[in-house]
């Protein structure tokens, strides 16, 4: 829903500040808090499961966050 609101060109976001509405700030802050609550290793595994090519950087990051995981 947030993606649709931000990318849909529904409203100029300056209007929120003009009218003192903090709904946009609240929703963006909530999104960032939710994003930061997900462990980095879970995000990296999600990328790998989506079939993206596993780069050297990604393998190294997985090894750092999950030292017992075997990367091929």
Phi and psi in radians as a Rosetta constraint file:
Dihedral C 1 N 2 CA 2 C 2 CIRCULARHARMONIC -1.122 0.35
Dihedral N 2 CA 2 C 2 N 3 CIRCULARHARMONIC -0.720 0.35
Dihedral C 2 N 3 CA 3 C 3 CIRCULARHARMONIC -1.052 0.35
Dihedral N 3 CA 3 C 3 N 4 CIRCULARHARMONIC -0.783 0.35
Dihedral C 3 N 4 CA 4 C 4 CIRCULARHARMONIC -1.112 0.35
Dihedral N 4 CA 4 C 4 N 5 CIRCULARHARMONIC -0.694 0.35
Dihedral C 4 N 5 CA 5 C 5 CIRCULARHARMONIC -1.177 0.35
Dihedral N 5 CA 5 C 5 N 6 CIRCULARHARMONIC -0.691 0.35
Dihedral C 5 N 6 CA 6 C 6 CIRCULARHARMONIC -1.357 0.35
Dihedral N 6 CA 6 C 6 N 7 CIRCULARHARMONIC -0.563 0.35
Dihedral C 6 N 7 CA 7 C 7 CIRCULARHARMONIC -1.749 0.35
Dihedral N 7 CA 7 C 7 N 8 CIRCULARHARMONIC -0.048 0.35
Dihedral C 7 N 8 CA 8 C 8 CIRCULARHARMONIC -1.535 0.35
Dihedral N 8 CA 8 C 8 N 9 CIRCULARHARMONIC -0.053 0.35
Dihedral C 8 N 9 CA 9 C 9 CIRCULARHARMONIC 0.958 0.35
Dihedral N 9 CA 9 C 9 N 10 CIRCULARHARMONIC 0.710 0.35
Dihedral C 9 N 10 CA 10 C 10 CIRCULARHARMONIC -1.354 0.35
Dihedral N 10 CA 10 C 10 N 11 CIRCULARHARMONIC -0.659 0.35
Dihedral C 10 N 11 CA 11 C 11 CIRCULARHARMONIC -2.649 0.35
Dihedral N 11 CA 11 C 11 N 12 CIRCULARHARMONIC 2.628 0.35
Dihedral C 11 N 12 CA 12 C 12 CIRCULARHARMONIC -1.309 0.35
Dihedral N 12 CA 12 C 12 N 13 CIRCULARHARMONIC 2.193 0.35
Dihedral C 12 N 13 CA 13 C 13 CIRCULARHARMONIC -1.231 0.35
Dihedral N 13 CA 13 C 13 N 14 CIRCULARHARMONIC -0.275 0.35
Dihedral C 13 N 14 CA 14 C 14 CIRCULARHARMONIC -1.134 0.35
Dihedral N 14 CA 14 C 14 N 15 CIRCULARHARMONIC -0.400 0.35
Dihedral C 14 N 15 CA 15 C 15 CIRCULARHARMONIC -1.118 0.35
Dihedral N 15 CA 15 C 15 N 16 CIRCULARHARMONIC -0.588 0.35
Dihedral C 15 N 16 CA 16 C 16 CIRCULARHARMONIC -1.039 0.35
Dihedral N 16 CA 16 C 16 N 17 CIRCULARHARMONIC -0.826 0.35
Dihedral C 16 N 17 CA 17 C 17 CIRCULARHARMONIC -1.189 0.35
Dihedral N 17 CA 17 C 17 N 18 CIRCULARHARMONIC -0.685 0.35
Dihedral C 17 N 18 CA 18 C 18 CIRCULARHARMONIC -0.982 0.35
Dihedral N 18 CA 18 C 18 N 19 CIRCULARHARMONIC -0.715 0.35
Dihedral C 18 N 19 CA 19 C 19 CIRCULARHARMONIC -1.666 0.35
Dihedral N 19 CA 19 C 19 N 20 CIRCULARHARMONIC 0.098 0.35
Dihedral C 19 N 20 CA 20 C 20 CIRCULARHARMONIC 1.248 0.35
Dihedral N 20 CA 20 C 20 N 21 CIRCULARHARMONIC 0.414 0.35
Dihedral C 20 N 21 CA 21 C 21 CIRCULARHARMONIC -1.563 0.35
Dihedral N 21 CA 21 C 21 N 22 CIRCULARHARMONIC 2.126 0.35
Dihedral C 21 N 22 CA 22 C 22 CIRCULARHARMONIC -1.752 0.35
Dihedral N 22 CA 22 C 22 N 23 CIRCULARHARMONIC 0.302 0.35
Dihedral C 22 N 23 CA 23 C 23 CIRCULARHARMONIC -1.088 0.35
Dihedral N 23 CA 23 C 23 N 24 CIRCULARHARMONIC -0.723 0.35
Dihedral C 23 N 24 CA 24 C 24 CIRCULARHARMONIC -1.142 0.35
Dihedral N 24 CA 24 C 24 N 25 CIRCULARHARMONIC -0.803 0.35
Dihedral C 24 N 25 CA 25 C 25 CIRCULARHARMONIC -1.049 0.35
Dihedral N 25 CA 25 C 25 N 26 CIRCULARHARMONIC -0.749 0.35
Dihedral C 25 N 26 CA 26 C 26 CIRCULARHARMONIC -1.099 0.35
Dihedral N 26 CA 26 C 26 N 27 CIRCULARHARMONIC -0.759 0.35
Dihedral C 26 N 27 CA 27 C 27 CIRCULARHARMONIC -1.198 0.35
Dihedral N 27 CA 27 C 27 N 28 CIRCULARHARMONIC -0.686 0.35
Dihedral C 27 N 28 CA 28 C 28 CIRCULARHARMONIC -1.170 0.35
Dihedral N 28 CA 28 C 28 N 29 CIRCULARHARMONIC -0.710 0.35
Dihedral C 28 N 29 CA 29 C 29 CIRCULARHARMONIC -1.101 0.35
Dihedral N 29 CA 29 C 29 N 30 CIRCULARHARMONIC -0.714 0.35
Dihedral C 29 N 30 CA 30 C 30 CIRCULARHARMONIC -1.121 0.35
Dihedral N 30 CA 30 C 30 N 31 CIRCULARHARMONIC -0.747 0.35
Dihedral C 30 N 31 CA 31 C 31 CIRCULARHARMONIC -1.038 0.35
Dihedral N 31 CA 31 C 31 N 32 CIRCULARHARMONIC -0.796 0.35
Dihedral C 31 N 32 CA 32 C 32 CIRCULARHARMONIC -1.131 0.35
Dihedral N 32 CA 32 C 32 N 33 CIRCULARHARMONIC -0.722 0.35
Dihedral C 32 N 33 CA 33 C 33 CIRCULARHARMONIC -1.076 0.35
Dihedral N 33 CA 33 C 33 N 34 CIRCULARHARMONIC -0.746 0.35
Dihedral C 33 N 34 CA 34 C 34 CIRCULARHARMONIC -1.123 0.35
Dihedral N 34 CA 34 C 34 N 35 CIRCULARHARMONIC -0.751 0.35
Dihedral C 34 N 35 CA 35 C 35 CIRCULARHARMONIC -1.093 0.35
Dihedral N 35 CA 35 C 35 N 36 CIRCULARHARMONIC -0.738 0.35
Dihedral C 35 N 36 CA 36 C 36 CIRCULARHARMONIC -1.274 0.35
Dihedral N 36 CA 36 C 36 N 37 CIRCULARHARMONIC -0.297 0.35
Dihedral C 36 N 37 CA 37 C 37 CIRCULARHARMONIC -1.392 0.35
Dihedral N 37 CA 37 C 37 N 38 CIRCULARHARMONIC -0.229 0.35
Dihedral C 37 N 38 CA 38 C 38 CIRCULARHARMONIC -1.482 0.35
Dihedral N 38 CA 38 C 38 N 39 CIRCULARHARMONIC 2.196 0.35
Dihedral C 38 N 39 CA 39 C 39 CIRCULARHARMONIC -1.046 0.35
Dihedral N 39 CA 39 C 39 N 40 CIRCULARHARMONIC 2.501 0.35
Dihedral C 39 N 40 CA 40 C 40 CIRCULARHARMONIC -1.014 0.35
Dihedral N 40 CA 40 C 40 N 41 CIRCULARHARMONIC -0.655 0.35
Dihedral C 40 N 41 CA 41 C 41 CIRCULARHARMONIC -1.099 0.35
Dihedral N 41 CA 41 C 41 N 42 CIRCULARHARMONIC -0.633 0.35
Dihedral C 41 N 42 CA 42 C 42 CIRCULARHARMONIC -1.150 0.35
Dihedral N 42 CA 42 C 42 N 43 CIRCULARHARMONIC -0.680 0.35
Dihedral C 42 N 43 CA 43 C 43 CIRCULARHARMONIC -1.143 0.35
Dihedral N 43 CA 43 C 43 N 44 CIRCULARHARMONIC -0.709 0.35
Dihedral C 43 N 44 CA 44 C 44 CIRCULARHARMONIC -1.175 0.35
Dihedral N 44 CA 44 C 44 N 45 CIRCULARHARMONIC -0.712 0.35
Dihedral C 44 N 45 CA 45 C 45 CIRCULARHARMONIC -1.105 0.35
Dihedral N 45 CA 45 C 45 N 46 CIRCULARHARMONIC -0.682 0.35
Dihedral C 45 N 46 CA 46 C 46 CIRCULARHARMONIC -1.050 0.35
Dihedral N 46 CA 46 C 46 N 47 CIRCULARHARMONIC -0.748 0.35
Dihedral C 46 N 47 CA 47 C 47 CIRCULARHARMONIC -1.073 0.35
Dihedral N 47 CA 47 C 47 N 48 CIRCULARHARMONIC -0.729 0.35
Dihedral C 47 N 48 CA 48 C 48 CIRCULARHARMONIC -1.170 0.35
Dihedral N 48 CA 48 C 48 N 49 CIRCULARHARMONIC -0.676 0.35
Dihedral C 48 N 49 CA 49 C 49 CIRCULARHARMONIC -1.204 0.35
Dihedral N 49 CA 49 C 49 N 50 CIRCULARHARMONIC -0.429 0.35
Dihedral C 49 N 50 CA 50 C 50 CIRCULARHARMONIC -1.327 0.35
Dihedral N 50 CA 50 C 50 N 51 CIRCULARHARMONIC -0.009 0.35
Dihedral C 50 N 51 CA 51 C 51 CIRCULARHARMONIC 1.550 0.35
Dihedral N 51 CA 51 C 51 N 52 CIRCULARHARMONIC 0.230 0.35
Dihedral C 51 N 52 CA 52 C 52 CIRCULARHARMONIC -1.274 0.35
Dihedral N 52 CA 52 C 52 N 53 CIRCULARHARMONIC 2.641 0.35
Dihedral C 52 N 53 CA 53 C 53 CIRCULARHARMONIC -1.181 0.35
Dihedral N 53 CA 53 C 53 N 54 CIRCULARHARMONIC 2.452 0.35
Dihedral C 53 N 54 CA 54 C 54 CIRCULARHARMONIC -1.561 0.35
Dihedral N 54 CA 54 C 54 N 55 CIRCULARHARMONIC 1.867 0.35
Dihedral C 54 N 55 CA 55 C 55 CIRCULARHARMONIC -1.430 0.35
Dihedral N 55 CA 55 C 55 N 56 CIRCULARHARMONIC 2.904 0.35
Dihedral C 55 N 56 CA 56 C 56 CIRCULARHARMONIC -1.037 0.35
Dihedral N 56 CA 56 C 56 N 57 CIRCULARHARMONIC -0.693 0.35
Dihedral C 56 N 57 CA 57 C 57 CIRCULARHARMONIC -1.086 0.35
Dihedral N 57 CA 57 C 57 N 58 CIRCULARHARMONIC -0.759 0.35
Dihedral C 57 N 58 CA 58 C 58 CIRCULARHARMONIC -1.130 0.35
Dihedral N 58 CA 58 C 58 N 59 CIRCULARHARMONIC -0.749 0.35
Dihedral C 58 N 59 CA 59 C 59 CIRCULARHARMONIC -1.041 0.35
Dihedral N 59 CA 59 C 59 N 60 CIRCULARHARMONIC -0.769 0.35
Dihedral C 59 N 60 CA 60 C 60 CIRCULARHARMONIC -1.126 0.35
Dihedral N 60 CA 60 C 60 N 61 CIRCULARHARMONIC -0.683 0.35
Dihedral C 60 N 61 CA 61 C 61 CIRCULARHARMONIC -1.148 0.35
Dihedral N 61 CA 61 C 61 N 62 CIRCULARHARMONIC -0.704 0.35
Dihedral C 61 N 62 CA 62 C 62 CIRCULARHARMONIC -1.116 0.35
Dihedral N 62 CA 62 C 62 N 63 CIRCULARHARMONIC -0.710 0.35
Dihedral C 62 N 63 CA 63 C 63 CIRCULARHARMONIC -1.121 0.35
Dihedral N 63 CA 63 C 63 N 64 CIRCULARHARMONIC -0.669 0.35
Dihedral C 63 N 64 CA 64 C 64 CIRCULARHARMONIC -1.187 0.35
Dihedral N 64 CA 64 C 64 N 65 CIRCULARHARMONIC -0.702 0.35
Dihedral C 64 N 65 CA 65 C 65 CIRCULARHARMONIC -1.482 0.35
Dihedral N 65 CA 65 C 65 N 66 CIRCULARHARMONIC -0.499 0.35
Dihedral C 65 N 66 CA 66 C 66 CIRCULARHARMONIC -2.338 0.35
Dihedral N 66 CA 66 C 66 N 67 CIRCULARHARMONIC 1.415 0.35
Dihedral C 66 N 67 CA 67 C 67 CIRCULARHARMONIC -1.072 0.35
Dihedral N 67 CA 67 C 67 N 68 CIRCULARHARMONIC -0.407 0.35
Dihedral C 67 N 68 CA 68 C 68 CIRCULARHARMONIC -1.528 0.35
Dihedral N 68 CA 68 C 68 N 69 CIRCULARHARMONIC -0.104 0.35
Dihedral C 68 N 69 CA 69 C 69 CIRCULARHARMONIC -1.369 0.35
Dihedral N 69 CA 69 C 69 N 70 CIRCULARHARMONIC 2.392 0.35
Dihedral C 69 N 70 CA 70 C 70 CIRCULARHARMONIC -1.648 0.35
Dihedral N 70 CA 70 C 70 N 71 CIRCULARHARMONIC 2.101 0.35
Dihedral C 70 N 71 CA 71 C 71 CIRCULARHARMONIC -1.861 0.35
Dihedral N 71 CA 71 C 71 N 72 CIRCULARHARMONIC 2.286 0.35
